[in-house]
């Protein structure tokens, strides 16, 4: 089934480990705030539903998606953070700026995984328009923030 018809955030709870002892950092881009706040809410809701304690969830904001990497690095450096979840939304415009931002963020987050030996999760929407972003931040295609939370839990359980 293609993504056009599928809720991408459907999970089998039986295969998601408990997050009871896990500590999370979440870095949220302020750009496209309507989208990123919905991603954050989906992320936190999923962490809590899977056993995470509210006191073990630490949030910081950054101005845009490009800054997610540095925000994630600051969280990854903390000993009381087991995994970092990066939430952002980059929407295609008329220039190549979209390509540069998406590439830089993906490479930056990938590098941080290796450098800090911690899961640094890419919860960044890279969509063609606002309608697609809304559909993937709590709309008909689920919530990428929830998906990022499940990914963080599963990576910590490895």
GUNUMAR-974033 format. One line per field, with one value per residue (C-alpha): residue number from 1; residue in three letters; y, z, x. Coordinates in nm, 2 decimals, padded with zeros to 4 digits. Layout:
# GUNUMAR-974033
nr	(NUM, ...)
rest	(ALA, ...)
py	(Y, ...)
pz	(Z, ...)
px	(X, ...)
# end
This chain:
# GUNUMAR-974033
nr	(1, 2, 3, 4, 5, 6, 7, 8, 9, 10, 11, 12, 13, 14, 15, 16, 17, 18, 19, 20, 21, 22, 23, 24, 25, 26, 27, 28, 29, 30, 31, 32, 33, 34, 35, 36, 37, 38, 39, 40, 41, 42, 43, 44, 45, 46, 47, 48, 49, 50, 51, 52, 53, 54, 55, 56, 57, 58, 59, 60, 61, 62, 63, 64, 65, 66, 67, 68, 69, 70, 71, 72, 73, 74, 75, 76, 77, 78, 79, 80, 81, 82, 83, 84, 85, 86, 87, 88, 89, 90, 91, 92, 93, 94, 95, 96, 97, 98, 99, 100, 101, 102, 103, 104, 105, 106, 107, 108, 109, 110, 111, 112, 113, 114, 115, 116, 117, 118, 119, 120, 121, 122, 123, 124, 125, 126, 127, 128, 129, 130, 131, 132, 133, 134, 135, 136, 137, 138, 139, 140, 141, 142, 143, 144, 145, 146, 147, 148, 149, 150, 151, 152, 153, 154, 155, 156, 157, 158)
rest	(UNK, UNK, UNK, UNK, UNK, UNK, UNK, UNK, UNK, UNK, UNK, UNK, UNK, UNK, UNK, UNK, UNK, UNK, UNK, UNK, UNK, UNK, UNK, UNK, UNK, UNK, UNK, UNK, UNK, UNK, UNK, UNK, UNK, UNK, UNK, UNK, UNK, UNK, UNK, UNK, UNK, UNK, UNK, UNK, UNK, UNK, UNK, UNK, UNK, UNK, UNK, UNK, UNK, UNK, UNK, UNK, UNK, UNK, UNK, UNK, UNK, UNK, UNK, UNK, UNK, UNK, UNK, UNK, UNK, UNK, UNK, UNK, UNK, UNK, UNK, UNK, UNK, UNK, UNK, UNK, UNK, UNK, UNK, UNK, UNK, UNK, UNK, UNK, UNK, UNK, UNK, UNK, UNK, UNK, UNK, UNK, UNK, UNK, UNK, UNK, UNK, UNK, UNK, UNK, UNK, UNK, UNK, UNK, UNK, UNK, UNK, UNK, UNK, UNK, UNK, UNK, UNK, UNK, UNK, UNK, UNK, UNK, UNK, UNK, UNK, UNK, UNK, UNK, UNK, UNK, UNK, UNK, UNK, UNK, UNK, UNK, UNK, UNK, UNK, UNK, UNK, UNK, UNK, UNK, UNK, UNK, UNK, UNK, UNK, UNK, UNK, UNK, UNK, UNK, UNK, UNK, UNK, UNK)
py	(00.00, 00.34, 00.62, 00.81, 00.57, 00.46, 00.59, 00.56, 00.57, 00.24, 00.04, -00.30, -00.21, -00.57, -00.51, -00.18, -00.21, -00.03, 00.32, 00.33, 00.37, 00.56, 00.93, 01.14, 01.48, 01.64, 01.92, 02.11, 02.35, 02.67, 02.71, 02.58, 02.58, 02.46, 02.14, 02.10, 02.15, 01.87, 01.65, 01.73, 01.65, 01.32, 01.23, 01.30, 01.13, 00.82, 00.82, 00.85, 00.58, 00.35, 00.40, 00.71, 00.94, 01.30, 01.40, 01.20, 01.41, 01.72, 01.97, 02.25, 02.47, 02.59, 02.85, 02.62, 02.27, 02.36, 02.42, 02.08, 01.93, 02.17, 02.14, 01.76, 01.78, 01.98, 01.72, 01.42, 01.56, 01.53, 01.21, 01.21, 01.18, 00.83, 00.93, 01.25, 01.31, 01.58, 01.73, 01.97, 02.05, 02.16, 02.25, 02.28, 02.63, 02.78, 02.76, 02.49, 02.60, 02.30, 02.06, 02.22, 02.22, 01.86, 01.73, 01.92, 01.81, 01.44, 01.43, 01.62, 01.38, 01.08, 01.20, 01.26, 00.90, 00.78, 01.05, 01.01, 00.64, 00.74, 00.72, 01.06, 01.03, 01.20, 01.32, 01.58, 01.62, 01.70, 01.77, 01.95, 02.16, 02.25, 02.01, 01.72, 01.84, 01.86, 01.51, 01.37, 01.56, 01.42, 01.41, 01.13, 00.99, 00.97, 01.16, 01.15, 01.26, 00.95, 00.74, 00.91, 00.83, 00.46, 00.46, 00.61, 00.35, 00.06, 00.18, 00.22, -00.14, -00.28)
pz	(00.00, -00.09, 00.15, 00.00, 00.17, 00.47, 00.82, 00.87, 01.25, 01.31, 01.55, 01.71, 02.08, 02.16, 01.99, 02.15, 02.46, 02.78, 02.80, 03.17, 03.25, 02.93, 02.92, 02.62, 02.48, 02.22, 02.00, 01.82, 01.53, 01.57, 01.20, 01.07, 01.44, 01.37, 01.23, 01.47, 01.78, 01.65, 01.59, 01.95, 02.10, 01.91, 02.02, 02.39, 02.39, 02.24, 02.48, 02.78, 02.65, 02.63, 02.99, 02.97, 03.27, 03.21, 03.42, 03.18, 02.88, 02.82, 02.54, 02.38, 02.09, 01.80, 01.54, 01.23, 01.10, 01.01, 01.38, 01.49, 01.46, 01.71, 01.95, 01.92, 02.00, 02.31, 02.43, 02.33, 02.54, 02.86, 03.06, 03.17, 02.80, 02.64, 02.31, 02.12, 01.89, 01.63, 01.51, 01.23, 00.91, 00.58, 00.30, -00.06, -00.19, -00.52, -00.46, -00.39, -00.02, 00.06, -00.08, 00.11, 00.44, 00.41, 00.32, 00.59, 00.86, 00.75, 00.74, 01.07, 01.25, 01.10, 01.22, 01.57, 01.60, 01.54, 01.74, 02.06, 02.02, 02.11, 01.90, 01.74, 01.56, 01.24, 01.29, 01.02, 00.76, 00.41, 00.22, -00.10, 00.07, 00.40, 00.33, 00.32, 00.64, 00.82, 00.70, 00.85, 01.18, 01.32, 01.00, 00.78, 00.74, 01.12, 01.31, 01.23, 01.59, 01.72, 01.47, 01.59, 01.96, 01.87, 01.68, 01.98, 02.21, 01.98, 01.92, 02.30, 02.35, 02.10)
px	(00.00, 00.14, 00.19, -00.10, -00.34, -00.15, -00.12, 00.25, 00.23, 00.06, 00.26, 00.24, 00.27, 00.37, 00.71, 00.79, 01.01, 00.93, 01.08, 01.05, 01.42, 01.51, 01.60, 01.53, 01.63, 01.41, 01.53, 01.25, 01.28, 01.07, 01.04, 00.70, 00.60, 00.24, 00.40, 00.68, 00.46, 00.23, 00.54, 00.65, 00.31, 00.30, 00.65, 00.60, 00.26, 00.42, 00.71, 00.47, 00.24, 00.54, 00.65, 00.88, 00.86, 00.79, 01.09, 01.31, 01.21, 01.42, 01.32, 01.52, 01.42, 01.63, 01.54, 01.53, 01.60, 01.96, 02.02, 01.89, 02.23, 02.40, 02.10, 02.12, 02.49, 02.43, 02.18, 02.39, 02.68, 02.47, 02.52, 02.16, 02.03, 02.02, 01.87, 01.81, 01.51, 01.53, 01.20, 01.17, 00.99, 01.15, 00.90, 01.01, 01.02, 01.12, 01.50, 01.75, 01.77, 01.55, 01.81, 02.09, 01.91, 01.78, 02.12, 02.30, 02.06, 02.07, 02.45, 02.48, 02.24, 02.41, 02.75, 02.62, 02.50, 02.86, 03.04, 02.83, 02.74, 02.38, 02.07, 02.01, 01.68, 01.59, 01.23, 01.24, 00.96, 01.09, 00.77, 00.67, 00.40, 00.23, -00.06, 00.18, 00.35, 00.02, -00.08, 00.24, 00.23, -00.09, -00.31, -00.41, -00.06, 00.01, 00.27, 00.64, 00.71, 00.54, 00.75, 01.07, 00.98, 00.93, 01.25, 01.44, 01.29, 01.38, 01.73, 01.80, 01.67, 01.94)
# end
